[in-house]
Amino acid sequence: MTLQACARPQIETAPAVIAVEVKDTPPAQLLACPVAPEPFPSDASATIPPAVRSAIIGLASAYAQTRDQLLRVIRWHEPGACEDLR
Amino acid sequence: MKWVFGILKAGWKLVGASRETLILISLAGAAAGLYAWGATGRAERNRLDAWAQQLCLAAGGEFTGTKPKDRAKVDGCTALVASHAAYKRESQSATAASLARAAERTQAKSAADRTLATGQATRRAAAVKAMEKADETIAPDDRVGGDWFDRLNDLAGLRSPAN
């Protein structure tokens, strides 16, 4: 005698996975294009000791780096945003 | 062969008056057989009915019989099961599509970001080099002029490239 229940064909069912698109856009304020401050006047001249000069250069470099990174983040969320900025 | 027929004929005569009883008995036997056959069918039908009710209950409906009044229409339970299957099919295909879309979008974003980052790094490196060069030319009296400030503006990105 065979077990009838065991002889039944098993139907393979894959577990249902449902993916839903979720818009995860940061607030517009976070994606606002950075506004660069006024540049140093080109016709100016000053006496700046090397230590101060290197601090100024470091500040300028860090600002550019941070701004570039912010631009990358903004364009990650909104491709092509802030196109007028470098 | 003839003698077999003879025996049967003799037997028939012997039965005589109880012939009707015999016919009745055989009829009763046939009826009992038919009844037993019907009982098997009924049991099978009851089992199927219970199964259908269970199936409909599992699908979230109620089994109301297999024959709806309007013959062209499928019964509610079949429609329910079909809609469940359709829902699963459609949601799976929508899921696959949206996952593919998301992967594609992320890939495009990554590529664009890599391009942007490379461009930015190149520009920054050039500005740093120019700044260093300008800084090296400063005389020991530490006077800085327009050229140094121009390079500083370039380095910080304070001046638009159009100027």
gemmi code that builds the backbone of each chain (N, CA, C; Angstrom):
import gemmi

chains = {
    "A": [
        ("MET", (0.850, -1.199, 0.000), (0.000, 0.000, 0.000), (0.886, 1.250, 0.000)),
        ("THR", (0.511, 2.164, -0.839), (1.301, 3.402, -0.915), (0.551, 4.536, -0.245)),
        ("LEU", (1.291, 5.523, 0.195), (0.657, 6.690, 0.806), (0.211, 7.631, -0.310)),
        ("GLN", (-1.109, 7.729, -0.440), (-1.637, 8.525, -1.550), (-1.215, 9.990, -1.465)),
        ("ALA", (-1.228, 10.518, -0.260), (-0.945, 11.944, -0.099), (0.471, 12.275, -0.532)),
        ("CYS", (1.370, 11.316, -0.283), (2.764, 11.574, -0.612), (3.014, 11.481, -2.108)),
        ("ALA", (2.127, 10.747, -2.798), (2.333, 10.544, -4.214), (1.870, 11.743, -5.034)),
        ("ARG", (1.160, 12.679, -4.390), (0.650, 13.840, -5.141), (1.786, 14.721, -5.631)),
        ("PRO", (1.657, 15.222, -6.840), (2.714, 16.108, -7.342), (2.726, 17.420, -6.564)),
        ("GLN", (3.899, 17.833, -6.183), (4.035, 19.088, -5.441), (4.203, 20.239, -6.430)),
        ("ILE", (3.442, 21.291, -6.209), (3.573, 22.455, -7.090), (4.606, 23.392, -6.481)),
        ("GLU", (5.607, 23.711, -7.274), (6.659, 24.605, -6.793), (6.142, 26.039, -6.794)),
        ("THR", (6.185, 26.672, -5.633), (5.764, 28.068, -5.604), (6.905, 28.906, -5.048)),
        ("ALA", (7.331, 29.869, -5.835), (8.386, 30.774, -5.383), (7.757, 31.827, -4.476)),
        ("PRO", (8.453, 32.211, -3.407), (7.898, 33.245, -2.539), (7.781, 34.564, -3.304)),
        ("ALA", (6.647, 35.216, -3.121), (6.406, 36.446, -3.874), (7.190, 37.596, -3.262)),
        ("VAL", (7.965, 38.242, -4.086), (8.715, 39.425, -3.646), (8.162, 40.622, -4.408)),
        ("ILE", (7.761, 41.622, -3.680), (7.191, 42.796, -4.350), (8.037, 44.010, -4.024)),
        ("ALA", (8.562, 44.639, -5.051), (9.364, 45.853, -4.873), (8.527, 47.059, -5.280)),
        ("VAL", (8.532, 48.045, -4.446), (7.782, 49.265, -4.746), (8.775, 50.419, -4.813)),
        ("GLU", (8.625, 51.227, -5.837), (9.518, 52.371, -5.980), (9.188, 53.420, -4.932)),
        ("VAL", (10.219, 53.851, -4.242), (10.016, 54.875, -3.215), (10.838, 56.096, -3.594)),
        ("LYS", (10.160, 57.208, -3.709), (10.858, 58.465, -4.013), (11.518, 58.959, -2.733)),
        ("ASP", (12.836, 59.025, -2.772), (13.560, 59.430, -1.569), (14.365, 60.689, -1.874)),
        ("THR", (13.656, 61.697, -2.307), (14.335, 62.946, -2.661), (14.497, 63.805, -1.421)),
        ("PRO", (15.714, 64.263, -1.157), (15.919, 65.143, -0.006), (15.152, 66.457, -0.194)),
        ("PRO", (14.906, 67.183, 0.894), (14.225, 68.471, 0.776), (14.973, 69.401, -0.181)),
        ("ALA", (14.224, 70.275, -0.855), (14.808, 71.163, -1.865), (15.938, 72.008, -1.275)),
        ("GLN", (15.801, 72.350, 0.009), (16.817, 73.180, 0.660), (18.187, 72.495, 0.643)),
        ("LEU", (18.163, 71.167, 0.783), (19.427, 70.428, 0.802), (20.051, 70.332, -0.579)),
        ("LEU", (19.215, 70.514, -1.607), (19.713, 70.377, -2.975), (19.917, 71.732, -3.636)),
        ("ALA", (19.854, 72.818, -2.842), (20.051, 74.160, -3.408), (21.498, 74.305, -3.873)),
        ("CYS", (21.674, 74.953, -5.025), (23.024, 75.115, -5.557), (23.815, 76.051, -4.651)),
        ("PRO", (25.072, 75.681, -4.361), (25.893, 76.542, -3.505), (26.211, 77.860, -4.215)),
        ("VAL", (26.144, 78.937, -3.453), (26.447, 80.256, -4.026), (27.859, 80.639, -3.595)),
        ("ALA", (28.725, 80.834, -4.589), (30.121, 81.175, -4.277), (30.194, 82.622, -3.800)),
        ("PRO", (30.994, 82.884, -2.766), (31.147, 84.266, -2.306), (31.945, 85.106, -3.305)),
        ("GLU", (31.944, 86.408, -3.074), (32.691, 87.325, -3.948), (34.176, 86.964, -3.925)),
        ("PRO", (34.840, 87.078, -5.062), (36.275, 86.764, -5.091), (37.117, 87.866, -4.432)),
        ("PHE", (38.366, 87.515, -4.136), (39.300, 88.542, -3.646), (39.545, 89.545, -4.778)),
        ("PRO", (39.654, 90.831, -4.446), (39.893, 91.815, -5.513), (41.255, 91.582, -6.172)),
        ("SER", (41.281, 91.615, -7.496), (42.513, 91.322, -8.249), (43.531, 92.446, -8.135)),
        ("ASP", (43.033, 93.669, -7.895), (43.964, 94.801, -7.850), (44.484, 95.069, -6.433)),
        ("ALA", (44.222, 94.158, -5.499), (44.648, 94.385, -4.120), (46.083, 93.910, -3.934)),
        ("SER", (46.722, 94.432, -2.919), (48.029, 93.898, -2.537), (48.120, 93.977, -1.020)),
        ("ALA", (48.851, 93.012, -0.435), (48.923, 92.964, 1.025), (50.201, 92.276, 1.452)),
        ("THR", (50.574, 92.495, 2.705), (51.730, 91.789, 3.253), (51.197, 90.642, 4.106)),
        ("ILE", (51.437, 89.407, 3.638), (50.907, 88.237, 4.348), (52.055, 87.275, 4.622)),
        ("PRO", (52.348, 86.997, 5.883), (53.425, 86.056, 6.196), (53.092, 84.640, 5.715)),
        ("PRO", (54.099, 83.812, 5.433), (53.897, 82.471, 4.855), (52.900, 81.611, 5.631)),
        ("ALA", (52.940, 81.647, 6.973), (52.046, 80.801, 7.766), (50.591, 81.176, 7.501)),
        ("VAL", (50.330, 82.491, 7.419), (48.960, 82.955, 7.148), (48.565, 82.600, 5.726)),
        ("ARG", (49.552, 82.760, 4.786), (49.261, 82.435, 3.380), (48.858, 80.967, 3.247)),
        ("SER", (49.607, 80.117, 3.910), (49.292, 78.689, 3.751), (47.945, 78.353, 4.392)),
        ("ALA", (47.598, 79.095, 5.464), (46.276, 78.872, 6.067), (45.172, 79.307, 5.114)),
        ("ILE", (45.395, 80.462, 4.448), (44.400, 80.959, 3.482), (44.252, 79.972, 2.326)),
        ("ILE", (45.405, 79.478, 1.845), (45.384, 78.522, 0.729), (44.657, 77.243, 1.144)),
        ("GLY", (44.935, 76.814, 2.378), (44.262, 75.612, 2.885), (42.758, 75.797, 2.960)),
        ("LEU", (42.344, 76.987, 3.400), (40.910, 77.295, 3.501), (40.259, 77.284, 2.122)),
        ("ALA", (40.943, 77.919, 1.157), (40.407, 77.976, -0.205), (40.300, 76.581, -0.796)),
        ("SER", (41.329, 75.779, -0.559), (41.351, 74.413, -1.092), (40.227, 73.574, -0.489)),
        ("ALA", (40.068, 73.716, 0.823), (39.024, 72.942, 1.503), (37.641, 73.376, 1.042)),
        ("TYR", (37.474, 74.686, 0.811), (36.179, 75.185, 0.344), (35.843, 74.585, -1.019)),
        ("ALA", (36.861, 74.592, -1.915), (36.629, 74.048, -3.258), (36.268, 72.566, -3.188)),
        ("GLN", (36.965, 71.863, -2.311), (36.730, 70.421, -2.196), (35.313, 70.133, -1.675)),
        ("THR", (34.942, 70.885, -0.655), (33.613, 70.690, -0.062), (32.510, 71.053, -1.062)),
        ("ARG", (32.761, 72.121, -1.801), (31.777, 72.561, -2.785), (31.629, 71.515, -3.897)),
        ("ASP", (32.755, 70.980, -4.336), (32.715, 69.943, -5.367), (31.934, 68.721, -4.880)),
        ("GLN", (32.186, 68.387, -3.638), (31.497, 67.211, -3.082), (29.996, 67.464, -2.994)),
        ("LEU", (29.641, 68.690, -2.586), (28.222, 69.048, -2.496), (27.573, 68.976, -3.877)),
        ("LEU", (28.314, 69.438, -4.886), (27.784, 69.379, -6.254), (27.542, 67.940, -6.677)),
        ("ARG", (28.448, 67.068, -6.272), (28.274, 65.649, -6.618), (27.017, 65.089, -5.969)),
        ("VAL", (26.818, 65.437, -4.705), (25.627, 64.950, -3.990), (24.357, 65.483, -4.661)),
        ("ILE", (24.389, 66.789, -4.996), (23.207, 67.393, -5.615), (22.895, 66.712, -6.943)),
        ("ARG", (23.958, 66.491, -7.738), (23.719, 65.882, -9.060), (23.395, 64.396, -8.958)),
        ("TRP", (23.749, 63.791, -7.838), (23.355, 62.388, -7.647), (21.840, 62.316, -7.539)),
        ("HIS", (21.273, 63.288, -6.864), (19.822, 63.279, -6.684), (19.092, 63.920, -7.856)),
        ("GLU", (19.707, 64.967, -8.424), (19.075, 65.639, -9.555), (20.096, 65.763, -10.673)),
        ("PRO", (20.169, 64.730, -11.528), (21.164, 64.776, -12.601), (21.023, 66.058, -13.426)),
        ("GLY", (22.150, 66.713, -13.627), (22.147, 67.909, -14.463), (21.806, 69.178, -13.706)),
        ("ALA", (21.652, 69.098, -12.373), (21.330, 70.302, -11.605), (22.572, 71.180, -11.462)),
        ("CYS", (22.366, 72.457, -11.210), (23.451, 73.434, -11.001), (24.452, 73.373, -12.155)),
        ("GLU", (23.913, 73.346, -13.379), (24.771, 73.152, -14.550), (25.690, 74.337, -14.794)),
        ("ASP", (25.281, 75.534, -14.298), (26.110, 76.723, -14.533), (27.358, 76.713, -13.655)),
        ("LEU", (27.362, 75.842, -12.639), (28.555, 75.754, -11.795), (29.521, 74.745, -12.388)),
        ("ARG", (30.791, 74.976, -12.111), (31.772, 74.068, -12.679), (31.699, 72.699, -12.008)),
    ],
    "B": [
        ("MET", (-23.962, -30.618, -26.852), (-24.576, -29.288, -26.733), (-26.051, -29.419, -26.405)),
        ("LYS", (-26.649, -30.347, -26.996), (-28.085, -30.534, -26.840), (-28.479, -30.851, -25.406)),
        ("TRP", (-27.622, -31.638, -24.780), (-27.945, -32.049, -23.414), (-27.872, -30.879, -22.444)),
        ("VAL", (-26.985, -29.860, -22.712), (-26.905, -28.663, -21.848), (-28.237, -27.925, -21.908)),
        ("PHE", (-28.747, -27.740, -23.134), (-30.018, -27.067, -23.333), (-31.141, -27.797, -22.618)),
        ("GLY", (-31.014, -29.091, -22.670), (-32.002, -29.935, -22.002), (-31.998, -29.724, -20.507)),
        ("ILE", (-30.826, -29.655, -19.951), (-30.714, -29.452, -18.494), (-31.327, -28.117, -18.105)),
        ("LEU", (-31.015, -27.038, -18.904), (-31.533, -25.691, -18.612), (-33.059, -25.691, -18.658)),
        ("LYS", (-33.574, -26.374, -19.684), (-35.029, -26.427, -19.847), (-35.673, -27.132, -18.670)),
        ("ALA", (-35.002, -28.217, -18.249), (-35.501, -28.986, -17.108), (-35.468, -28.128, -15.856)),
        ("GLY", (-34.430, -27.377, -15.705), (-34.270, -26.498, -14.540), (-35.363, -25.446, -14.508)),
        ("TRP", (-35.625, -24.846, -15.649), (-36.657, -23.805, -15.769), (-38.006, -24.343, -15.332)),
        ("LYS", (-38.284, -25.598, -15.772), (-39.547, -26.250, -15.411), (-39.602, -26.507, -13.917)),
        ("LEU", (-38.439, -26.895, -13.389), (-38.351, -27.229, -11.973), (-38.648, -26.002, -11.117)),
        ("VAL", (-38.104, -24.861, -11.568), (-38.312, -23.620, -10.799), (-39.807, -23.312, -10.723)),
        ("GLY", (-40.486, -23.379, -11.881), (-41.932, -23.282, -11.932), (-42.496, -22.060, -11.269)),
        ("ALA", (-43.156, -22.263, -10.158), (-43.921, -21.204, -9.515), (-43.023, -20.128, -8.901)),
        ("SER", (-41.815, -20.510, -8.468), (-40.950, -19.522, -7.796), (-40.161, -18.673, -8.805)),
        ("ARG", (-40.578, -18.742, -10.111), (-39.901, -17.972, -11.141), (-39.923, -16.474, -10.819)),
        ("GLU", (-41.078, -15.978, -10.427), (-41.227, -14.542, -10.145), (-40.348, -14.118, -8.979)),
        ("THR", (-40.275, -15.000, -7.996), (-39.425, -14.706, -6.835), (-37.983, -14.540, -7.273)),
        ("LEU", (-37.581, -15.456, -8.176), (-36.199, -15.390, -8.665), (-35.939, -14.088, -9.409)),
        ("ILE", (-36.893, -13.685, -10.270), (-36.746, -12.431, -11.023), (-36.643, -11.259, -10.058)),
        ("LEU", (-37.505, -11.302, -9.036), (-37.500, -10.235, -8.036), (-36.147, -10.142, -7.341)),
        ("ILE", (-35.623, -11.345, -6.983), (-34.336, -11.373, -6.272), (-33.231, -10.788, -7.139)),
        ("SER", (-33.235, -11.165, -8.446), (-32.164, -10.638, -9.299), (-32.321, -9.138, -9.501)),
        ("LEU", (-33.583, -8.689, -9.602), (-33.811, -7.243, -9.747), (-33.291, -6.495, -8.521)),
        ("ALA", (-33.592, -7.103, -7.331), (-33.150, -6.472, -6.078), (-31.632, -6.396, -6.034)),
        ("GLY", (-30.983, -7.484, -6.542), (-29.512, -7.496, -6.575), (-28.979, -6.381, -7.448)),
        ("ALA", (-29.599, -6.218, -8.626), (-29.141, -5.180, -9.547), (-29.313, -3.796, -8.915)),
        ("ALA", (-30.480, -3.615, -8.243), (-30.746, -2.326, -7.610), (-29.734, -2.038, -6.517)),
        ("ALA", (-29.406, -3.076, -5.749), (-28.429, -2.881, -4.670), (-27.078, -2.481, -5.242)),
        ("GLY", (-26.710, -3.152, -6.371), (-25.447, -2.813, -7.032), (-25.429, -1.363, -7.473)),
        ("LEU", (-26.546, -0.949, -8.114), (-26.639, 0.437, -8.596), (-26.549, 1.424, -7.440)),
        ("TYR", (-27.225, 1.032, -6.339), (-27.223, 1.912, -5.162), (-25.807, 2.069, -4.612)),
        ("ALA", (-25.088, 0.960, -4.539), (-23.718, 0.994, -4.022), (-22.834, 1.862, -4.918)),
        ("TRP", (-23.053, 1.703, -6.240), (-22.278, 2.487, -7.210), (-22.553, 3.979, -7.000)),
        ("GLY", (-23.861, 4.275, -6.805), (-24.265, 5.663, -6.577), (-23.648, 6.214, -5.299)),
        ("ALA", (-23.577, 5.363, -4.272), (-23.036, 5.812, -2.987), (-21.575, 6.235, -3.146)),
        ("THR", (-20.825, 5.456, -3.942), (-19.423, 5.819, -4.189), (-19.350, 7.185, -4.861)),
        ("GLY", (-20.245, 7.367, -5.850), (-20.269, 8.648, -6.568), (-20.613, 9.794, -5.637)),
        ("ARG", (-21.594, 9.529, -4.759), (-22.013, 10.596, -3.833), (-20.887, 10.957, -2.880)),
        ("ALA", (-20.187, 9.914, -2.403), (-19.068, 10.186, -1.483), (-18.003, 11.025, -2.181)),
        ("GLU", (-17.749, 10.647, -3.430), (-16.751, 11.392, -4.218), (-17.192, 12.838, -4.388)),
        ("ARG", (-18.485, 13.001, -4.672), (-19.015, 14.347, -4.873), (-18.913, 15.167, -3.594)),
        ("ASN", (-19.231, 14.534, -2.455), (-19.143, 15.251, -1.181), (-17.719, 15.679, -0.880)),
        ("ARG", (-16.783, 14.784, -1.215), (-15.382, 15.100, -0.981), (-14.949, 16.301, -1.828)),
        ("LEU", (-15.367, 16.287, -3.095), (-15.028, 17.387, -3.993), (-15.662, 18.689, -3.516)),
        ("ASP", (-16.894, 18.554, -3.022), (-17.627, 19.732, -2.543), (-16.886, 20.352, -1.349)),
        ("ALA", (-16.452, 19.477, -0.432), (-15.722, 19.963, 0.751), (-14.417, 20.621, 0.329)),
        ("TRP", (-13.782, 19.980, -0.665), (-12.501, 20.534, -1.154), (-12.724, 21.900, -1.792)),
        ("ALA", (-13.797, 22.009, -2.569), (-14.089, 23.279, -3.239), (-14.369, 24.366, -2.205)),
        ("GLN", (-15.124, 23.973, -1.152), (-15.430, 24.957, -0.112), (-14.153, 25.428, 0.583)),
        ("GLN", (-13.263, 24.485, 0.838), (-11.995, 24.818, 1.489), (-11.150, 25.736, 0.601)),
        ("LEU", (-11.143, 25.390, -0.675), (-10.362, 26.172, -1.639), (-10.871, 27.603, -1.701)),
        ("CYS", (-12.188, 27.744, -1.762), (-12.781, 29.077, -1.857), (-12.509, 29.869, -0.584)),
        ("LEU", (-12.592, 29.158, 0.537), (-12.341, 29.811, 1.822), (-10.898, 30.310, 1.876)),
        ("ALA", (-9.981, 29.475, 1.371), (-8.563, 29.855, 1.363), (-8.327, 31.045, 0.453)),
        ("ALA", (-9.115, 31.118, -0.619), (-8.947, 32.231, -1.555), (-9.646, 33.484, -1.058)),
        ("GLY", (-10.413, 33.323, 0.028), (-11.108, 34.476, 0.594), (-12.509, 34.660, 0.048)),
        ("GLY", (-13.110, 33.581, -0.443), (-14.455, 33.688, -0.987), (-15.351, 32.612, -0.419)),
        ("GLU", (-16.485, 32.417, -1.079), (-17.425, 31.402, -0.612), (-17.862, 30.580, -1.799)),
        ("PHE", (-17.892, 29.270, -1.602), (-18.271, 28.379, -2.699), (-19.781, 28.398, -2.858)),
        ("THR", (-20.234, 28.838, -4.001), (-21.679, 28.962, -4.206), (-22.152, 28.014, -5.287)),
        ("GLY", (-21.353, 27.004, -5.605), (-21.750, 26.069, -6.646), (-20.995, 26.353, -7.922)),
        ("THR", (-21.023, 25.332, -8.788), (-20.206, 25.456, -9.988), (-20.978, 26.072, -11.138)),
        ("LYS", (-22.312, 26.166, -10.977), (-23.087, 26.664, -12.115), (-23.731, 28.004, -11.796)),
        ("PRO", (-23.157, 29.073, -12.246), (-23.801, 30.367, -12.055), (-25.017, 30.468, -12.975)),
        ("LYS", (-25.903, 31.381, -12.651), (-27.132, 31.488, -13.457), (-26.803, 31.855, -14.900)),
        ("ASP", (-25.886, 32.805, -15.026), (-25.466, 33.190, -16.360), (-24.337, 32.252, -16.766)),
        ("ARG", (-24.574, 31.428, -17.765), (-23.616, 30.361, -18.088), (-22.286, 30.895, -18.614)),
        ("ALA", (-22.349, 32.051, -19.252), (-21.128, 32.601, -19.839), (-20.179, 33.104, -18.752)),
        ("LYS", (-20.761, 33.436, -17.599), (-19.936, 34.006, -16.531), (-19.287, 32.898, -15.707)),
        ("VAL", (-18.043, 33.114, -15.265), (-17.430, 32.142, -14.358), (-17.956, 32.420, -12.963)),
        ("ASP", (-17.952, 31.384, -12.127), (-18.465, 31.588, -10.781), (-17.505, 32.450, -9.976)),
        ("GLY", (-18.023, 33.010, -8.910), (-17.259, 33.981, -8.124), (-15.928, 33.447, -7.628)),
        ("CYS", (-15.930, 32.189, -7.227), (-14.727, 31.613, -6.640), (-13.633, 31.463, -7.683)),
        ("THR", (-13.996, 30.982, -8.860), (-13.008, 30.853, -9.935), (-12.444, 32.211, -10.293)),
        ("ALA", (-13.351, 33.199, -10.365), (-12.902, 34.559, -10.692), (-11.937, 35.061, -9.628)),
        ("LEU", (-12.241, 34.717, -8.385), (-11.395, 35.161, -7.269), (-9.995, 34.559, -7.369)),
        ("VAL", (-9.969, 33.241, -7.585), (-8.675, 32.554, -7.699), (-7.898, 33.095, -8.893)),
        ("ALA", (-8.623, 33.316, -10.003), (-7.972, 33.843, -11.206), (-7.408, 35.229, -10.938)),
        ("SER", (-8.154, 36.030, -10.175), (-7.676, 37.390, -9.912), (-6.458, 37.356, -8.993)),
        ("HIS", (-6.455, 36.376, -8.056), (-5.270, 36.226, -7.201), (-4.043, 35.885, -8.043)),
        ("ALA", (-4.239, 34.933, -8.942), (-3.123, 34.511, -9.791), (-2.655, 35.666, -10.663)),
        ("ALA", (-3.623, 36.431, -11.187), (-3.274, 37.566, -12.049), (-2.528, 38.621, -11.249)),
        ("TYR", (-2.987, 38.825, -10.028), (-2.324, 39.826, -9.170), (-0.867, 39.438, -8.935)),
        ("LYS", (-0.663, 38.160, -8.634), (0.700, 37.699, -8.373), (1.573, 37.861, -9.613)),
        ("ARG", (1.005, 37.442, -10.748), (1.733, 37.526, -12.004), (2.114, 38.978, -12.303)),
        ("GLU", (1.124, 39.858, -12.174), (1.367, 41.262, -12.529), (2.332, 41.926, -11.551)),
        ("SER", (2.159, 41.626, -10.259), (3.037, 42.279, -9.283), (4.473, 41.790, -9.448)),
        ("GLN", (4.614, 40.510, -9.829), (5.963, 39.992, -10.043), (6.621, 40.670, -11.233)),
        ("SER", (5.851, 40.850, -12.294), (6.450, 41.447, -13.486), (6.735, 42.930, -13.224)),
        ("ALA", (5.855, 43.588, -12.462), (6.094, 45.002, -12.133), (7.330, 45.132, -11.250)),
        ("THR", (7.476, 44.173, -10.344), (8.641, 44.192, -9.453), (9.936, 44.021, -10.241)),
        ("ALA", (9.914, 43.059, -11.154), (11.106, 42.828, -11.968), (11.446, 44.079, -12.764)),
        ("ALA", (10.411, 44.717, -13.317), (10.646, 45.914, -14.134), (11.218, 47.042, -13.285)),
        ("SER", (10.644, 47.234, -12.090), (11.118, 48.378, -11.294), (12.511, 48.112, -10.733)),
        ("LEU", (12.821, 46.855, -10.441), (14.173, 46.536, -9.972), (15.192, 46.780, -11.080)),
        ("ALA", (14.818, 46.376, -12.287), (15.718, 46.579, -13.425), (15.928, 48.066, -13.663)),
        ("ARG", (14.826, 48.818, -13.556), (14.901, 50.266, -13.767), (15.813, 50.901, -12.720)),
        ("ALA", (15.643, 50.477, -11.471), (16.443, 51.044, -10.376), (17.925, 50.746, -10.580)),
        ("ALA", (18.216, 49.506, -10.988), (19.618, 49.125, -11.211), (20.228, 49.974, -12.327)),
        ("GLU", (19.428, 50.155, -13.375), (19.897, 50.935, -14.521), (20.162, 52.380, -14.107)),
        ("ARG", (19.237, 52.933, -13.323), (19.360, 54.323, -12.903), (20.601, 54.509, -12.019)),
        ("THR", (20.791, 53.567, -11.098), (21.946, 53.666, -10.205), (23.244, 53.583, -10.996)),
        ("GLN", (23.245, 52.716, -12.001), (24.434, 52.562, -12.829), (24.739, 53.867, -13.565)),
        ("ALA", (23.680, 54.464, -14.132), (23.866, 55.723, -14.866), (24.368, 56.811, -13.924)),
        ("LYS", (23.799, 56.854, -12.722), (24.198, 57.866, -11.738), (25.656, 57.688, -11.358)),
        ("SER", (26.056, 56.435, -11.113), (27.432, 56.154, -10.718), (28.399, 56.604, -11.806)),
        ("ALA", (28.042, 56.308, -13.053), (28.928, 56.669, -14.163), (29.060, 58.189, -14.246)),
        ("ALA", (27.916, 58.889, -14.125), (27.930, 60.352, -14.212), (28.748, 60.941, -13.066)),
        ("ASP", (28.592, 60.352, -11.882), (29.322, 60.860, -10.711), (30.822, 60.654, -10.872)),
        ("ARG", (31.193, 59.490, -11.428), (32.619, 59.226, -11.639), (33.215, 60.255, -12.595)),
        ("THR", (32.485, 60.539, -13.669), (32.966, 61.523, -14.649), (33.137, 62.887, -13.988)),
        ("LEU", (32.107, 63.289, -13.225), (32.133, 64.592, -12.562), (33.306, 64.672, -11.581)),
        ("ALA", (33.483, 63.618, -10.780), (34.525, 63.610, -9.760), (35.911, 63.694, -10.402)),
        ("THR", (36.079, 62.969, -11.507), (37.372, 62.996, -12.201), (37.673, 64.404, -12.707)),
        ("GLY", (36.669, 65.033, -13.320), (36.830, 66.390, -13.834), (37.184, 67.367, -12.720)),
        ("GLN", (36.464, 67.254, -11.611), (36.705, 68.148, -10.474), (38.119, 67.969, -9.936)),
        ("ALA", (38.556, 66.708, -9.799), (39.877, 66.426, -9.236), (40.969, 66.986, -10.138)),
        ("THR", (40.783, 66.819, -11.449), (41.766, 67.341, -12.401), (41.879, 68.853, -12.274)),
        ("ARG", (40.711, 69.513, -12.216), (40.703, 70.977, -12.132), (41.332, 71.443, -10.814)),
        ("ARG", (41.000, 70.765, -9.737), (41.550, 71.161, -8.426), (43.063, 70.984, -8.392)),
        ("ALA", (43.524, 69.880, -8.972), (44.974, 69.609, -8.983), (45.712, 70.697, -9.752)),
        ("ALA", (45.120, 71.095, -10.885), (45.745, 72.149, -11.688), (45.790, 73.455, -10.907)),
        ("ALA", (44.676, 73.764, -10.209), (44.604, 75.020, -9.444), (45.615, 75.012, -8.302)),
        ("VAL", (45.774, 73.852, -7.663), (46.729, 73.739, -6.546), (48.145, 73.978, -7.059)),
        ("LYS", (48.430, 73.388, -8.220), (49.765, 73.535, -8.800), (50.047, 75.004, -9.120)),
        ("ALA", (49.079, 75.660, -9.737), (49.245, 77.076, -10.092), (49.414, 77.926, -8.836)),
        ("MET", (48.659, 77.574, -7.803), (48.739, 78.322, -6.543), (50.125, 78.178, -5.917)),
        ("GLU", (50.619, 76.952, -5.920), (51.962, 76.708, -5.357), (53.016, 77.511, -6.116)),
        ("LYS", (52.854, 77.511, -7.422), (53.802, 78.229, -8.270), (53.775, 79.723, -7.930)),
        ("ALA", (52.576, 80.277, -7.805), (52.430, 81.701, -7.498), (52.976, 82.003, -6.103)),
        ("ASP", (52.782, 81.067, -5.199), (53.226, 81.295, -3.816), (54.743, 81.271, -3.703)),
        ("GLU", (55.352, 80.433, -4.565), (56.814, 80.329, -4.529), (57.488, 81.611, -5.015)),
        ("THR", (56.804, 82.356, -5.863), (57.421, 83.560, -6.442), (57.312, 84.767, -5.513)),
        ("ILE", (56.650, 84.615, -4.369), (56.499, 85.730, -3.438), (57.871, 86.071, -2.835)),
        ("ALA", (58.183, 87.344, -2.881), (59.476, 87.815, -2.375), (59.536, 87.702, -0.861)),
        ("PRO", (60.746, 87.757, -0.290), (60.886, 87.625, 1.167), (60.149, 88.720, 1.959)),
        ("ASP", (59.760, 89.820, 1.298), (59.039, 90.863, 2.046), (57.558, 90.509, 2.240)),
        ("ASP", (57.130, 89.329, 1.690), (55.773, 88.803, 1.870), (54.671, 89.689, 1.277)),
        ("ARG", (55.015, 90.464, 0.267), (53.995, 91.265, -0.403), (53.307, 90.385, -1.444)),
        ("VAL", (52.001, 90.274, -1.363), (51.280, 89.513, -2.393), (50.428, 90.494, -3.197)),
        ("GLY", (50.311, 90.208, -4.494), (49.570, 91.114, -5.359), (48.440, 90.414, -6.103)),
        ("GLY", (48.028, 91.032, -7.181), (46.887, 90.559, -7.966), (47.036, 89.124, -8.450)),
        ("ASP", (48.217, 88.758, -8.900), (48.421, 87.411, -9.449), (48.148, 86.336, -8.386)),
        ("TRP", (48.686, 86.617, -7.184), (48.502, 85.635, -6.095), (47.012, 85.504, -5.751)),
        ("PHE", (46.322, 86.683, -5.682), (44.884, 86.644, -5.364), (44.071, 85.973, -6.468)),
        ("ASP", (44.519, 86.178, -7.727), (43.820, 85.505, -8.845), (43.907, 83.989, -8.708)),
        ("ARG", (45.133, 83.537, -8.381), (45.319, 82.083, -8.227), (44.498, 81.560, -7.051)),
        ("LEU", (44.446, 82.376, -5.972), (43.666, 81.988, -4.793), (42.181, 81.871, -5.152)),
        ("ASN", (41.673, 82.851, -5.932), (40.282, 82.805, -6.371), (40.020, 81.564, -7.220)),
        ("ASP", (40.986, 81.236, -8.086), (40.864, 80.034, -8.923), (40.794, 78.786, -8.045)),
        ("LEU", (41.704, 78.777, -7.059), (41.800, 77.598, -6.197), (40.492, 77.366, -5.439)),
        ("ALA", (39.916, 78.465, -4.927), (38.682, 78.327, -4.146), (37.465, 78.206, -5.057)),
        ("GLY", (37.659, 78.473, -6.351), (36.533, 78.430, -7.275), (35.625, 79.620, -7.077)),
        ("LEU", (36.202, 80.736, -6.661), (35.389, 81.925, -6.397), (35.087, 82.689, -7.667)),
        ("ARG", (35.874, 82.443, -8.704), (35.669, 83.184, -9.933), (35.122, 82.240, -11.001)),
        ("SER", (34.122, 82.718, -11.713), (33.577, 81.864, -12.771), (34.591, 81.818, -13.908)),
        ("PRO", (34.685, 80.718, -14.634), (35.694, 80.577, -15.686), (35.516, 81.580, -16.803)),
        ("ALA", (34.336, 82.203, -16.889), (34.097, 83.171, -17.969), (34.926, 84.432, -17.730)),
        ("ASN", (35.195, 84.775, -16.452), (35.914, 86.017, -16.146), (37.418, 85.850, -16.402)),
    ],
}
model = gemmi.Model(1)
for chain_id, residues in chains.items():
    chain = gemmi.Chain(chain_id)
    for i, (resn, *xyz) in enumerate(residues, 1):
        res = gemmi.Residue()
        res.name, res.seqid = resn, gemmi.SeqId(i, " ")
        for name, pos in zip(("N", "CA", "C"), xyz):
            atom = gemmi.Atom()
            atom.name, atom.element = name, gemmi.Element(name[0])
            atom.pos, atom.b_iso = gemmi.Position(*pos), 0.0
            res.add_atom(atom)
        chain.add_residue(res)
    model.add_chain(chain)
structure = gemmi.Structure()
structure.add_model(model)
structure.setup_entities()
